[in-house]
């Protein structure tokens, strides 16, 4: 196990080195920082961002919006997914809504939200609508995997609803919920930044990226992009760890 983990870490490190080397060669070939800054220049701008006071204000604003939007979509998706899995008529009724939301382009949602809401609410609205269907569908599919014989036994022995949900349904949906949550959390930051770029709230990473674009500060755009990638990786690992522990507990 340890040898395999070490080997995978070395492969990952090698992949990152190849990526950085390719980036450096492409930047040298471009010859202009405004088109493609080198990794060294980008890293210098990143250090400059980390040492500035306004960085943490913009970072915290984006984190708050992203986690709030994801949290709302997670709990609503869990609720609607449970209702859809437990009551087929409800799923049939609600399915066209989910289909319509999934089929609507994210940019269309952003533009509509700009008409309806203030800039700070745009990001929450769009994040919720993008992530919510993913959670709902995964929870509903997880419930469909429950053994029908177990359902019948629970009904015959008149097991309480709370116990059925806690000891039969939740363990069944947890792997699906973990998959949906990981996918939804990854989309959260992508959609959040796109919404911030368009909506331009007073504080936010997307606002700063758009400002850097206006002043042709390409290296700063790259630096903020690295920040977003690190945020996404951090929360993805954190969520995966928490859900794996919960899955182990249920098992």
Secondary structure as UniProt FT lines:
FT   HELIX           2..30
FT   TURN            33..35
FT   HELIX           39..50
FT   HELIX           53..86
FT   HELIX           88..103
FT   HELIX           106..116
FT   HELIX           119..144
FT   HELIX           148..156
FT   TURN            157..158
FT   HELIX           161..164
FT   HELIX           165..169
FT   HELIX           170..199
FT   HELIX           205..214
FT   TURN            215..216
FT   HELIX           218..250
//
